[in-house]
Amino acid sequence: MSALSLFKITVQILNKSSIKDPEGETIMNELISRAGFSDVKSLRTGKILEMEIESNSLEEAKEQVQKLCDDLRIYNPLVSTITLRGNEE
């Protein structure tokens, strides 16, 4: 039996591109455009979750976090996508 390793998994949750992003639109219109940053053409907001998880491998840790996010409905797959990144701590 091998010892478990500790992994840090970052979960990025973003609305799908077809879904409106009122928060992103507000930041874009009220802050960026008014401040004169005309080179910024679009902006979307999201959420980041960072989890530390014990597992046998990075891939297994990602699978566990994916299952957790799906089972606990951390995100709505109809309107959002998630991206998982990780590394060993």
C-alpha positions in Angstrom: 0.0 0.0 0.0 1.5 3.3 -1.1 1.3 6.6 0.9 -1.1 9.2 -0.4 0.3 12.4 -1.8 -1.2 15.9 -1.3 -2.4 17.7 -4.4 -3.6 21.2 -5.0 -6.4 21.3 -7.5 -7.7 24.5 -9.0 -11.2 24.5 -10.4 -12.1 27.4 -12.7 -15.8 27.9 -13.3 -16.9 30.1 -16.2 -20.2 30.7 -17.9 -20.4 29.3 -21.4 -19.8 31.9 -24.1 -23.5 31.7 -25.1 -24.6 32.8 -21.6 -24.8 36.5 -20.7 -22.3 37.7 -18.0 -23.8 40.8 -16.4 -21.0 41.1 -13.9 -18.4 41.0 -16.7 -20.4 43.5 -18.7 -20.6 45.9 -15.8 -16.8 45.6 -15.1 -16.2 46.2 -18.8 -18.5 49.1 -19.3 -18.3 50.9 -16.0 -14.6 50.4 -15.1 -12.4 49.5 -18.1 -14.1 51.5 -20.9 -14.5 54.6 -18.7 -10.9 54.4 -17.6 -9.8 54.6 -21.2 -8.5 51.0 -21.7 -9.8 50.8 -25.3 -7.6 47.9 -26.2 -9.6 45.6 -23.9 -12.4 44.2 -26.2 -14.2 41.8 -23.9 -14.2 40.5 -20.4 -15.9 37.6 -18.6 -16.0 36.7 -15.0 -15.8 33.4 -13.2 -15.0 31.6 -10.0 -11.9 29.9 -8.8 -11.9 27.1 -6.1 -8.7 25.7 -4.8 -8.8 22.4 -3.0 -6.1 20.3 -1.4 -6.8 16.6 -1.7 -5.0 13.4 -0.8 -4.8 10.9 -3.6 -2.6 8.3 -5.2 -1.9 10.5 -8.3 -2.7 13.8 -9.9 -5.1 12.3 -12.4 -6.9 10.5 -9.6 -7.1 13.7 -7.6 -8.6 15.5 -10.6 -11.1 12.7 -11.1 -12.1 13.0 -7.4 -12.6 16.7 -7.6 -14.5 16.4 -10.9 -16.9 13.9 -9.2 -17.2 16.1 -6.2 -18.1 19.1 -8.4 -20.6 17.1 -10.4 -22.2 15.3 -7.4 -22.5 18.4 -5.2 -23.6 20.6 -8.1 -20.8 23.1 -7.5 -21.5 24.4 -11.0 -24.5 24.2 -13.4 -23.3 22.2 -16.5 -26.1 23.7 -18.5 -24.6 27.2 -18.2 -21.0 26.8 -17.0 -17.9 24.9 -17.8 -15.1 23.9 -15.4 -11.4 23.4 -16.0 -9.2 21.5 -13.5 -5.6 22.1 -13.0 -3.4 20.6 -10.4 0.0 20.0 -8.9 1.6 18.1 -6.1 2.1 20.0 -2.9 
